[in-house]
């Protein structure tokens, strides 16, 4: 369902409402990955997966914070829309990052 346009004809943030819960879930997945890698380092030796997963978790955290601010600042549609776009970019970077980590981990590059 589309919401009415705010002042200046800008639409209320719609993507941000989807980014926030999904980014939060991805932070949990990244944190779980870090924990599993730490447990397995005892058997398989050190790797960089936990470091890269931590970086990805920060990208998802930034995305979640910005999407939250975007929904809270709906009274300022231009700022809200800008924050939503930046949150979307961080979210996409996080997705690319976690996919890259998975790929490199699968082929034992990192």
PDB file as gemmi writes it, atoms N, CA and C in Angstrom:
CRYST1    1.000    1.000    1.000  90.00  90.00  90.00 P 1                      
ATOM      1  N   UNK A   1       0.822  -1.171   0.000  1.00  0.00           N  
ATOM      2  CA  UNK A   1       0.000   0.000   0.000  1.00  0.00           C  
ATOM      3  C   UNK A   1       0.871   1.240   0.000  1.00  0.00           C  
ATOM      4  N   UNK A   2       0.561   2.182  -0.820  1.00  0.00           N  
ATOM      5  CA  UNK A   2       1.331   3.405  -0.904  1.00  0.00           C  
ATOM      6  C   UNK A   2       0.782   4.424   0.077  1.00  0.00           C  
ATOM      7  N   UNK A   3       1.694   5.168   0.707  1.00  0.00           N  
ATOM      8  CA  UNK A   3       1.273   6.194   1.651  1.00  0.00           C  
ATOM      9  C   UNK A   3       1.182   7.525   0.938  1.00  0.00           C  
ATOM     10  N   UNK A   4       0.415   8.467   1.487  1.00  0.00           N  
ATOM     11  CA  UNK A   4       0.296   9.752   0.856  1.00  0.00           C  
ATOM     12  C   UNK A   4       1.619  10.497   0.835  1.00  0.00           C  
ATOM     13  N   UNK A   5       1.754  11.348  -0.150  1.00  0.00           N  
ATOM     14  CA  UNK A   5       2.970  12.137  -0.293  1.00  0.00           C  
ATOM     15  C   UNK A   5       3.040  13.184   0.805  1.00  0.00           C  
ATOM     16  N   UNK A   6       4.245  13.436   1.270  1.00  0.00           N  
ATOM     17  CA  UNK A   6       4.470  14.463   2.281  1.00  0.00           C  
ATOM     18  C   UNK A   6       4.635  15.815   1.622  1.00  0.00           C  
ATOM     19  N   UNK A   7       5.159  16.778   2.364  1.00  0.00           N  
ATOM     20  CA  UNK A   7       5.352  18.108   1.804  1.00  0.00           C  
ATOM     21  C   UNK A   7       6.387  18.042   0.696  1.00  0.00           C  
ATOM     22  N   UNK A   8       6.186  18.834  -0.321  1.00  0.00           N  
ATOM     23  CA  UNK A   8       7.090  18.839  -1.452  1.00  0.00           C  
ATOM     24  C   UNK A   8       6.867  17.672  -2.389  1.00  0.00           C  
ATOM     25  N   UNK A   9       5.821  16.890  -2.174  1.00  0.00           N  
ATOM     26  CA  UNK A   9       5.506  15.779  -3.053  1.00  0.00           C  
ATOM     27  C   UNK A   9       6.360  14.541  -2.827  1.00  0.00           C  
ATOM     28  N   UNK A  10       7.244  14.551  -1.836  1.00  0.00           N  
ATOM     29  CA  UNK A  10       8.089  13.390  -1.564  1.00  0.00           C  
ATOM     30  C   UNK A  10       7.267  12.320  -0.848  1.00  0.00           C  
ATOM     31  N   UNK A  11       7.496  11.068  -1.237  1.00  0.00           N  
ATOM     32  CA  UNK A  11       6.774   9.965  -0.602  1.00  0.00           C  
ATOM     33  C   UNK A  11       7.423   9.604   0.719  1.00  0.00           C  
ATOM     34  N   UNK A  12       6.609   9.101   1.618  1.00  0.00           N  
ATOM     35  CA  UNK A  12       7.119   8.613   2.894  1.00  0.00           C  
ATOM     36  C   UNK A  12       8.033   7.415   2.622  1.00  0.00           C  
ATOM     37  N   UNK A  13       9.026   7.179   3.483  1.00  0.00           N  
ATOM     38  CA  UNK A  13       9.966   6.075   3.240  1.00  0.00           C  
ATOM     39  C   UNK A  13       9.269   4.719   3.269  1.00  0.00           C  
ATOM     40  N   UNK A  14       9.358   4.008   2.176  1.00  0.00           N  
ATOM     41  CA  UNK A  14       8.759   2.678   2.111  1.00  0.00           C  
ATOM     42  C   UNK A  14       9.825   1.597   2.183  1.00  0.00           C  
ATOM     43  N   UNK A  15      10.955   1.814   1.510  1.00  0.00           N  
ATOM     44  CA  UNK A  15      12.033   0.830   1.558  1.00  0.00           C  
ATOM     45  C   UNK A  15      12.575   0.686   2.967  1.00  0.00           C  
ATOM     46  N   UNK A  16      12.657   1.811   3.673  1.00  0.00           N  
ATOM     47  CA  UNK A  16      13.240   1.801   5.014  1.00  0.00           C  
ATOM     48  C   UNK A  16      12.491   0.852   5.943  1.00  0.00           C  
ATOM     49  N   UNK A  17      11.197   0.736   5.754  1.00  0.00           N  
ATOM     50  CA  UNK A  17      10.397  -0.162   6.593  1.00  0.00           C  
ATOM     51  C   UNK A  17      10.738  -1.630   6.350  1.00  0.00           C  
ATOM     52  N   UNK A  18      11.309  -1.921   5.194  1.00  0.00           N  
ATOM     53  CA  UNK A  18      11.732  -3.290   4.883  1.00  0.00           C  
ATOM     54  C   UNK A  18      13.202  -3.502   5.230  1.00  0.00           C  
ATOM     55  N   UNK A  19      13.994  -2.446   5.082  1.00  0.00           N  
ATOM     56  CA  UNK A  19      15.426  -2.557   5.342  1.00  0.00           C  
ATOM     57  C   UNK A  19      15.691  -2.809   6.821  1.00  0.00           C  
ATOM     58  N   UNK A  20      14.989  -2.100   7.702  1.00  0.00           N  
ATOM     59  CA  UNK A  20      15.266  -2.182   9.131  1.00  0.00           C  
ATOM     60  C   UNK A  20      15.189  -3.612   9.683  1.00  0.00           C  
ATOM     61  N   UNK A  21      14.091  -4.333   9.507  1.00  0.00           N  
ATOM     62  CA  UNK A  21      14.063  -5.694  10.080  1.00  0.00           C  
ATOM     63  C   UNK A  21      15.005  -6.663   9.366  1.00  0.00           C  
ATOM     64  N   UNK A  22      15.178  -6.483   8.065  1.00  0.00           N  
ATOM     65  CA  UNK A  22      16.052  -7.386   7.331  1.00  0.00           C  
ATOM     66  C   UNK A  22      17.510  -7.154   7.698  1.00  0.00           C  
ATOM     67  N   UNK A  23      17.910  -5.894   7.826  1.00  0.00           N  
ATOM     68  CA  UNK A  23      19.282  -5.589   8.228  1.00  0.00           C  
ATOM     69  C   UNK A  23      19.557  -6.116   9.632  1.00  0.00           C  
ATOM     70  N   UNK A  24      18.567  -6.010  10.508  1.00  0.00           N  
ATOM     71  CA  UNK A  24      18.725  -6.533  11.871  1.00  0.00           C  
ATOM     72  C   UNK A  24      18.942  -8.043  11.850  1.00  0.00           C  
ATOM     73  N   UNK A  25      18.208  -8.728  11.012  1.00  0.00           N  
ATOM     74  CA  UNK A  25      18.380 -10.176  10.870  1.00  0.00           C  
ATOM     75  C   UNK A  25      19.767 -10.501  10.333  1.00  0.00           C  
ATOM     76  N   UNK A  26      20.234  -9.720   9.378  1.00  0.00           N  
ATOM     77  CA  UNK A  26      21.550  -9.957   8.790  1.00  0.00           C  
ATOM     78  C   UNK A  26      22.676  -9.689   9.790  1.00  0.00           C  
ATOM     79  N   UNK A  27      22.463  -8.764  10.720  1.00  0.00           N  
ATOM     80  CA  UNK A  27      23.442  -8.554  11.790  1.00  0.00           C  
ATOM     81  C   UNK A  27      23.536  -9.827  12.630  1.00  0.00           C  
ATOM     82  N   UNK A  28      22.387 -10.419  12.932  1.00  0.00           N  
ATOM     83  CA  UNK A  28      22.364 -11.669  13.688  1.00  0.00           C  
ATOM     84  C   UNK A  28      23.062 -12.797  12.951  1.00  0.00           C  
ATOM     85  N   UNK A  29      22.867 -12.894  11.663  1.00  0.00           N  
ATOM     86  CA  UNK A  29      23.523 -13.931  10.859  1.00  0.00           C  
ATOM     87  C   UNK A  29      25.036 -13.720  10.854  1.00  0.00           C  
ATOM     88  N   UNK A  30      25.453 -12.465  10.687  1.00  0.00           N  
ATOM     89  CA  UNK A  30      26.888 -12.162  10.689  1.00  0.00           C  
ATOM     90  C   UNK A  30      27.514 -12.488  12.042  1.00  0.00           C  
ATOM     91  N   UNK A  31      26.806 -12.162  13.109  1.00  0.00           N  
ATOM     92  CA  UNK A  31      27.306 -12.448  14.458  1.00  0.00           C  
ATOM     93  C   UNK A  31      27.398 -13.953  14.696  1.00  0.00           C  
ATOM     94  N   UNK A  32      26.413 -14.692  14.237  1.00  0.00           N  
ATOM     95  CA  UNK A  32      26.445 -16.151  14.352  1.00  0.00           C  
ATOM     96  C   UNK A  32      27.625 -16.726  13.579  1.00  0.00           C  
ATOM     97  N   UNK A  33      27.866 -16.205  12.394  1.00  0.00           N  
ATOM     98  CA  UNK A  33      28.999 -16.658  11.582  1.00  0.00           C  
ATOM     99  C   UNK A  33      30.316 -16.413  12.314  1.00  0.00           C  
ATOM    100  N   UNK A  34      30.441 -15.239  12.931  1.00  0.00           N  
ATOM    101  CA  UNK A  34      31.656 -14.930  13.683  1.00  0.00           C  
ATOM    102  C   UNK A  34      31.849 -15.943  14.813  1.00  0.00           C  
ATOM    103  N   UNK A  35      30.775 -16.235  15.546  1.00  0.00           N  
ATOM    104  CA  UNK A  35      30.866 -17.201  16.639  1.00  0.00           C  
ATOM    105  C   UNK A  35      31.250 -18.589  16.166  1.00  0.00           C  
ATOM    106  N   UNK A  36      30.655 -19.024  15.068  1.00  0.00           N  
ATOM    107  CA  UNK A  36      30.982 -20.357  14.536  1.00  0.00           C  
ATOM    108  C   UNK A  36      32.427 -20.440  14.077  1.00  0.00           C  
ATOM    109  N   UNK A  37      32.894 -19.380  13.425  1.00  0.00           N  
ATOM    110  CA  UNK A  37      34.285 -19.375  12.961  1.00  0.00           C  
ATOM    111  C   UNK A  37      35.242 -19.409  14.149  1.00  0.00           C  
ATOM    112  N   UNK A  38      34.906 -18.669  15.199  1.00  0.00           N  
ATOM    113  CA  UNK A  38      35.758 -18.671  16.394  1.00  0.00           C  
ATOM    114  C   UNK A  38      35.817 -20.066  17.021  1.00  0.00           C  
ATOM    115  N   UNK A  39      34.699 -20.772  17.019  1.00  0.00           N  
ATOM    116  CA  UNK A  39      34.691 -22.140  17.554  1.00  0.00           C  
ATOM    117  C   UNK A  39      35.523 -23.088  16.692  1.00  0.00           C  
ATOM    118  N   UNK A  40      35.445 -22.914  15.382  1.00  0.00           N  
ATOM    119  CA  UNK A  40      36.140 -23.814  14.464  1.00  0.00           C  
ATOM    120  C   UNK A  40      37.616 -23.494  14.305  1.00  0.00           C  
ATOM    121  N   UNK A  41      38.050 -22.292  14.692  1.00  0.00           N  
ATOM    122  CA  UNK A  41      39.470 -21.939  14.556  1.00  0.00           C  
ATOM    123  C   UNK A  41      40.362 -22.881  15.347  1.00  0.00           C  
ATOM    124  N   UNK A  42      39.832 -23.433  16.415  1.00  0.00           N  
ATOM    125  CA  UNK A  42      40.604 -24.374  17.222  1.00  0.00           C  
ATOM    126  C   UNK A  42      40.982 -25.616  16.399  1.00  0.00           C  
ATOM    127  N   UNK A  43      40.094 -26.032  15.504  1.00  0.00           N  
ATOM    128  CA  UNK A  43      40.318 -27.236  14.707  1.00  0.00           C  
ATOM    129  C   UNK A  43      40.947 -26.955  13.354  1.00  0.00           C  
ATOM    130  N   UNK A  44      40.554 -25.864  12.724  1.00  0.00           N  
ATOM    131  CA  UNK A  44      41.001 -25.614  11.350  1.00  0.00           C  
ATOM    132  C   UNK A  44      42.066 -24.534  11.230  1.00  0.00           C  
ATOM    133  N   UNK A  45      42.401 -23.882  12.318  1.00  0.00           N  
ATOM    134  CA  UNK A  45      43.413 -22.830  12.267  1.00  0.00           C  
ATOM    135  C   UNK A  45      42.776 -21.468  12.033  1.00  0.00           C  
ATOM    136  N   UNK A  46      43.575 -20.429  12.155  1.00  0.00           N  
ATOM    137  CA  UNK A  46      43.040 -19.065  12.036  1.00  0.00           C  
ATOM    138  C   UNK A  46      42.594 -18.732  10.615  1.00  0.00           C  
ATOM    139  N   UNK A  47      41.611 -17.865  10.526  1.00  0.00           N  
ATOM    140  CA  UNK A  47      41.139 -17.370   9.233  1.00  0.00           C  
ATOM    141  C   UNK A  47      40.704 -15.920   9.407  1.00  0.00           C  
ATOM    142  N   UNK A  48      40.386 -15.292   8.319  1.00  0.00           N  
ATOM    143  CA  UNK A  48      39.968 -13.891   8.343  1.00  0.00           C  
ATOM    144  C   UNK A  48      38.451 -13.739   8.199  1.00  0.00           C  
ATOM    145  N   UNK A  49      37.727 -14.843   8.191  1.00  0.00           N  
ATOM    146  CA  UNK A  49      36.279 -14.800   7.996  1.00  0.00           C  
ATOM    147  C   UNK A  49      35.605 -13.962   9.074  1.00  0.00           C  
ATOM    148  N   UNK A  50      36.061 -14.113  10.308  1.00  0.00           N  
ATOM    149  CA  UNK A  50      35.437 -13.359  11.394  1.00  0.00           C  
ATOM    150  C   UNK A  50      35.641 -11.854  11.231  1.00  0.00           C  
ATOM    151  N   UNK A  51      36.804 -11.453  10.753  1.00  0.00           N  
ATOM    152  CA  UNK A  51      37.075 -10.022  10.541  1.00  0.00           C  
ATOM    153  C   UNK A  51      36.156  -9.462   9.458  1.00  0.00           C  
ATOM    154  N   UNK A  52      36.078 -10.163   8.338  1.00  0.00           N  
ATOM    155  CA  UNK A  52      35.235  -9.695   7.239  1.00  0.00           C  
ATOM    156  C   UNK A  52      33.760  -9.730   7.621  1.00  0.00           C  
ATOM    157  N   UNK A  53      33.354 -10.724   8.390  1.00  0.00           N  
ATOM    158  CA  UNK A  53      31.968 -10.789   8.850  1.00  0.00           C  
ATOM    159  C   UNK A  53      31.647  -9.636   9.793  1.00  0.00           C  
ATOM    160  N   UNK A  54      32.616  -9.243  10.595  1.00  0.00           N  
ATOM    161  CA  UNK A  54      32.442  -8.091  11.473  1.00  0.00           C  
ATOM    162  C   UNK A  54      32.247  -6.805  10.688  1.00  0.00           C  
ATOM    163  N   UNK A  55      33.008  -6.647   9.622  1.00  0.00           N  
ATOM    164  CA  UNK A  55      32.862  -5.468   8.762  1.00  0.00           C  
ATOM    165  C   UNK A  55      31.480  -5.455   8.121  1.00  0.00           C  
ATOM    166  N   UNK A  56      31.040  -6.605   7.656  1.00  0.00           N  
ATOM    167  CA  UNK A  56      29.713  -6.711   7.048  1.00  0.00           C  
ATOM    168  C   UNK A  56      28.621  -6.398   8.076  1.00  0.00           C  
ATOM    169  N   UNK A  57      28.801  -6.873   9.307  1.00  0.00           N  
ATOM    170  CA  UNK A  57      27.824  -6.587  10.363  1.00  0.00           C  
ATOM    171  C   UNK A  57      27.713  -5.084  10.607  1.00  0.00           C  
ATOM    172  N   UNK A  58      28.837  -4.371  10.547  1.00  0.00           N  
ATOM    173  CA  UNK A  58      28.809  -2.912  10.716  1.00  0.00           C  
ATOM    174  C   UNK A  58      28.054  -2.254   9.564  1.00  0.00           C  
ATOM    175  N   UNK A  59      28.223  -2.752   8.345  1.00  0.00           N  
ATOM    176  CA  UNK A  59      27.463  -2.216   7.206  1.00  0.00           C  
ATOM    177  C   UNK A  59      25.957  -2.393   7.428  1.00  0.00           C  
ATOM    178  N   UNK A  60      25.577  -3.565   7.908  1.00  0.00           N  
ATOM    179  CA  UNK A  60      24.155  -3.788   8.184  1.00  0.00           C  
ATOM    180  C   UNK A  60      23.667  -2.930   9.351  1.00  0.00           C  
ATOM    181  N   UNK A  61      24.519  -2.709  10.341  1.00  0.00           N  
ATOM    182  CA  UNK A  61      24.150  -1.839  11.456  1.00  0.00           C  
ATOM    183  C   UNK A  61      23.909  -0.413  10.967  1.00  0.00           C  
ATOM    184  N   UNK A  62      24.805   0.103  10.140  1.00  0.00           N  
ATOM    185  CA  UNK A  62      24.611   1.447   9.580  1.00  0.00           C  
ATOM    186  C   UNK A  62      23.315   1.526   8.779  1.00  0.00           C  
ATOM    187  N   UNK A  63      23.057   0.482   8.028  1.00  0.00           N  
ATOM    188  CA  UNK A  63      21.822   0.427   7.249  1.00  0.00           C  
ATOM    189  C   UNK A  63      20.598   0.451   8.155  1.00  0.00           C  
ATOM    190  N   UNK A  64      20.633  -0.317   9.229  1.00  0.00           N  
ATOM    191  CA  UNK A  64      19.502  -0.365  10.158  1.00  0.00           C  
ATOM    192  C   UNK A  64      19.294   0.984  10.848  1.00  0.00           C  
ATOM    193  N   UNK A  65      20.374   1.605  11.287  1.00  0.00           N  
ATOM    194  CA  UNK A  65      20.260   2.907  11.963  1.00  0.00           C  
ATOM    195  C   UNK A  65      19.692   3.957  11.020  1.00  0.00           C  
ATOM    196  N   UNK A  66      20.206   4.003   9.813  1.00  0.00           N  
ATOM    197  CA  UNK A  66      19.731   5.010   8.858  1.00  0.00           C  
ATOM    198  C   UNK A  66      18.286   4.765   8.439  1.00  0.00           C  
ATOM    199  N   UNK A  67      17.907   3.515   8.291  1.00  0.00           N  
ATOM    200  CA  UNK A  67      16.510   3.242   7.930  1.00  0.00           C  
ATOM    201  C   UNK A  67      15.582   3.599   9.081  1.00  0.00           C  
ATOM    202  N   UNK A  68      16.027   3.359  10.309  1.00  0.00           N  
ATOM    203  CA  UNK A  68      15.236   3.755  11.477  1.00  0.00           C  
ATOM    204  C   UNK A  68      15.064   5.273  11.509  1.00  0.00           C  
ATOM    205  N   UNK A  69      16.163   5.993  11.322  1.00  0.00           N  
ATOM    206  CA  UNK A  69      16.073   7.459  11.309  1.00  0.00           C  
ATOM    207  C   UNK A  69      15.172   7.953  10.175  1.00  0.00           C  
ATOM    208  N   UNK A  70      15.231   7.272   9.050  1.00  0.00           N  
ATOM    209  CA  UNK A  70      14.391   7.654   7.918  1.00  0.00           C  
ATOM    210  C   UNK A  70      12.907   7.559   8.267  1.00  0.00           C  
ATOM    211  N   UNK A  71      12.533   6.498   8.965  1.00  0.00           N  
ATOM    212  CA  UNK A  71      11.119   6.359   9.340  1.00  0.00           C  
ATOM    213  C   UNK A  71      10.730   7.339  10.441  1.00  0.00           C  
ATOM    214  N   UNK A  72      11.664   7.675  11.316  1.00  0.00           N  
ATOM    215  CA  UNK A  72      11.375   8.611  12.414  1.00  0.00           C  
ATOM    216  C   UNK A  72      11.280  10.057  11.932  1.00  0.00           C  
ATOM    217  N   UNK A  73      11.917  10.356  10.812  1.00  0.00           N  
ATOM    218  CA  UNK A  73      11.955  11.730  10.310  1.00  0.00           C  
ATOM    219  C   UNK A  73      11.034  11.932   9.109  1.00  0.00           C  
ATOM    220  N   UNK A  74       9.904  11.253   9.099  1.00  0.00           N  
ATOM    221  CA  UNK A  74       8.967  11.376   7.980  1.00  0.00           C  
ATOM    222  C   UNK A  74       8.429  12.798   7.823  1.00  0.00           C  
ATOM    223  N   UNK A  75       8.447  13.588   8.895  1.00  0.00           N  
ATOM    224  CA  UNK A  75       7.969  14.973   8.820  1.00  0.00           C  
ATOM    225  C   UNK A  75       8.913  15.832   7.983  1.00  0.00           C  
ATOM    226  N   UNK A  76      10.120  15.356   7.757  1.00  0.00           N  
ATOM    227  CA  UNK A  76      11.098  16.045   6.913  1.00  0.00           C  
ATOM    228  C   UNK A  76      11.388  15.154   5.714  1.00  0.00           C  
ATOM    229  N   UNK A  77      10.518  15.178   4.708  1.00  0.00           N  
ATOM    230  CA  UNK A  77      10.574  14.189   3.625  1.00  0.00           C  
ATOM    231  C   UNK A  77      11.883  14.162   2.829  1.00  0.00           C  
ATOM    232  N   UNK A  78      12.492  15.300   2.607  1.00  0.00           N  
ATOM    233  CA  UNK A  78      13.740  15.291   1.824  1.00  0.00           C  
ATOM    234  C   UNK A  78      14.846  14.582   2.595  1.00  0.00           C  
ATOM    235  N   UNK A  79      14.982  14.895   3.877  1.00  0.00           N  
ATOM    236  CA  UNK A  79      15.989  14.248   4.707  1.00  0.00           C  
ATOM    237  C   UNK A  79      15.670  12.761   4.870  1.00  0.00           C  
ATOM    238  N   UNK A  80      14.401  12.453   5.077  1.00  0.00           N  
ATOM    239  CA  UNK A  80      13.973  11.074   5.233  1.00  0.00           C  
ATOM    240  C   UNK A  80      14.311  10.259   3.991  1.00  0.00           C  
ATOM    241  N   UNK A  81      14.034  10.806   2.832  1.00  0.00           N  
ATOM    242  CA  UNK A  81      14.307  10.114   1.563  1.00  0.00           C  
ATOM    243  C   UNK A  81      15.815   9.914   1.370  1.00  0.00           C  
ATOM    244  N   UNK A  82      16.603  10.938   1.715  1.00  0.00           N  
ATOM    245  CA  UNK A  82      18.054  10.838   1.600  1.00  0.00           C  
ATOM    246  C   UNK A  82      18.592   9.730   2.507  1.00  0.00           C  
ATOM    247  N   UNK A  83      18.137   9.711   3.762  1.00  0.00           N  
ATOM    248  CA  UNK A  83      18.582   8.678   4.697  1.00  0.00           C  
ATOM    249  C   UNK A  83      18.182   7.292   4.211  1.00  0.00           C  
ATOM    250  N   UNK A  84      16.995   7.195   3.633  1.00  0.00           N  
ATOM    251  CA  UNK A  84      16.539   5.920   3.092  1.00  0.00           C  
ATOM    252  C   UNK A  84      17.442   5.443   1.957  1.00  0.00           C  
ATOM    253  N   UNK A  85      17.846   6.363   1.086  1.00  0.00           N  
ATOM    254  CA  UNK A  85      18.724   5.988  -0.029  1.00  0.00           C  
ATOM    255  C   UNK A  85      20.097   5.546   0.464  1.00  0.00           C  
ATOM    256  N   UNK A  86      20.636   6.252   1.451  1.00  0.00           N  
ATOM    257  CA  UNK A  86      21.934   5.868   2.008  1.00  0.00           C  
ATOM    258  C   UNK A  86      21.819   4.511   2.714  1.00  0.00           C  
ATOM    259  N   UNK A  87      20.730   4.296   3.455  1.00  0.00           N  
ATOM    260  CA  UNK A  87      20.503   3.005   4.113  1.00  0.00           C  
ATOM    261  C   UNK A  87      20.428   1.884   3.076  1.00  0.00           C  
ATOM    262  N   UNK A  88      19.758   2.149   1.976  1.00  0.00           N  
ATOM    263  CA  UNK A  88      19.641   1.166   0.908  1.00  0.00           C  
ATOM    264  C   UNK A  88      21.018   0.829   0.336  1.00  0.00           C  
ATOM    265  N   UNK A  89      21.855   1.831   0.155  1.00  0.00           N  
ATOM    266  CA  UNK A  89      23.205   1.596  -0.371  1.00  0.00           C  
ATOM    267  C   UNK A  89      24.045   0.766   0.603  1.00  0.00           C  
ATOM    268  N   UNK A  90      23.991   1.093   1.895  1.00  0.00           N  
ATOM    269  CA  UNK A  90      24.735   0.303   2.881  1.00  0.00           C  
ATOM    270  C   UNK A  90      24.213  -1.125   2.925  1.00  0.00           C  
ATOM    271  N   UNK A  91      22.893  -1.288   2.806  1.00  0.00           N  
ATOM    272  CA  UNK A  91      22.306  -2.625   2.823  1.00  0.00           C  
ATOM    273  C   UNK A  91      22.814  -3.445   1.636  1.00  0.00           C  
ATOM    274  N   UNK A  92      22.833  -2.841   0.462  1.00  0.00           N  
ATOM    275  CA  UNK A  92      23.325  -3.555  -0.717  1.00  0.00           C  
ATOM    276  C   UNK A  92      24.807  -3.895  -0.582  1.00  0.00           C  
ATOM    277  N   UNK A  93      25.596  -2.975  -0.035  1.00  0.00           N  
ATOM    278  CA  UNK A  93      27.012  -3.270   0.216  1.00  0.00           C  
ATOM    279  C   UNK A  93      27.154  -4.445   1.188  1.00  0.00           C  
ATOM    280  N   UNK A  94      26.314  -4.476   2.202  1.00  0.00           N  
ATOM    281  CA  UNK A  94      26.334  -5.578   3.152  1.00  0.00           C  
ATOM    282  C   UNK A  94      25.991  -6.902   2.497  1.00  0.00           C  
ATOM    283  N   UNK A  95      24.995  -6.887   1.618  1.00  0.00           N  
ATOM    284  CA  UNK A  95      24.626  -8.122   0.911  1.00  0.00           C  
ATOM    285  C   UNK A  95      25.754  -8.618   0.016  1.00  0.00           C  
ATOM    286  N   UNK A  96      26.367  -7.697  -0.703  1.00  0.00           N  
ATOM    287  CA  UNK A  96      27.501  -8.071  -1.549  1.00  0.00           C  
ATOM    288  C   UNK A  96      28.643  -8.588  -0.675  1.00  0.00           C  
ATOM    289  N   UNK A  97      28.868  -7.919   0.448  1.00  0.00           N  
ATOM    290  CA  UNK A  97      29.940  -8.332   1.355  1.00  0.00           C  
ATOM    291  C   UNK A  97      29.729  -9.709   1.934  1.00  0.00           C  
ATOM    292  N   UNK A  98      28.525  -9.995   2.417  1.00  0.00           N  
ATOM    293  CA  UNK A  98      28.270 -11.305   3.036  1.00  0.00           C  
ATOM    294  C   UNK A  98      28.322 -12.414   1.979  1.00  0.00           C  
ATOM    295  N   UNK A  99      27.907 -12.096   0.765  1.00  0.00           N  
ATOM    296  CA  UNK A  99      28.013 -13.076  -0.324  1.00  0.00           C  
ATOM    297  C   UNK A  99      29.472 -13.318  -0.676  1.00  0.00           C  
ATOM    298  N   UNK A 100      30.261 -12.246  -0.695  1.00  0.00           N  
ATOM    299  CA  UNK A 100      31.695 -12.390  -0.952  1.00  0.00           C  
ATOM    300  C   UNK A 100      32.377 -13.209   0.125  1.00  0.00           C  
ATOM    301  N   UNK A 101      32.034 -12.956   1.376  1.00  0.00           N  
ATOM    302  CA  UNK A 101      32.604 -13.736   2.489  1.00  0.00           C  
ATOM    303  C   UNK A 101      32.246 -15.205   2.332  1.00  0.00           C  
ATOM    304  N   UNK A 102      30.991 -15.483   2.019  1.00  0.00           N  
ATOM    305  CA  UNK A 102      30.556 -16.872   1.847  1.00  0.00           C  
ATOM    306  C   UNK A 102      31.312 -17.550   0.706  1.00  0.00           C  
ATOM    307  N   UNK A 103      31.470 -16.840  -0.391  1.00  0.00           N  
ATOM    308  CA  UNK A 103      32.167 -17.389  -1.554  1.00  0.00           C  
ATOM    309  C   UNK A 103      33.624 -17.677  -1.216  1.00  0.00           C  
ATOM    310  N   UNK A 104      34.308 -16.694  -0.623  1.00  0.00           N  
ATOM    311  CA  UNK A 104      35.714 -16.857  -0.291  1.00  0.00           C  
ATOM    312  C   UNK A 104      35.919 -17.927   0.780  1.00  0.00           C  
ATOM    313  N   UNK A 105      34.996 -18.002   1.720  1.00  0.00           N  
ATOM    314  CA  UNK A 105      35.054 -19.015   2.780  1.00  0.00           C  
ATOM    315  C   UNK A 105      34.843 -20.407   2.194  1.00  0.00           C  
ATOM    316  N   UNK A 106      33.905 -20.525   1.270  1.00  0.00           N  
ATOM    317  CA  UNK A 106      33.610 -21.819   0.655  1.00  0.00           C  
ATOM    318  C   UNK A 106      34.824 -22.362  -0.115  1.00  0.00           C  
ATOM    319  N   UNK A 107      35.551 -21.465  -0.757  1.00  0.00           N  
ATOM    320  CA  UNK A 107      36.731 -21.891  -1.526  1.00  0.00           C  
ATOM    321  C   UNK A 107      38.027 -21.766  -0.731  1.00  0.00           C  
ATOM    322  N   UNK A 108      37.897 -21.591   0.583  1.00  0.00           N  
ATOM    323  CA  UNK A 108      39.013 -21.547   1.522  1.00  0.00           C  
ATOM    324  C   UNK A 108      40.081 -20.528   1.134  1.00  0.00           C  
ATOM    325  N   UNK A 109      39.618 -19.388   0.606  1.00  0.00           N  
ATOM    326  CA  UNK A 109      40.535 -18.295   0.271  1.00  0.00           C  
ATOM    327  C   UNK A 109      40.855 -17.506   1.530  1.00  0.00           C  
ATOM    328  N   UNK A 110      39.850 -17.335   2.408  1.00  0.00           N  
ATOM    329  CA  UNK A 110      40.075 -16.604   3.660  1.00  0.00           C  
ATOM    330  C   UNK A 110      39.820 -17.514   4.835  1.00  0.00           C  
TER     331      UNK A 110                                                      
END                                                                             
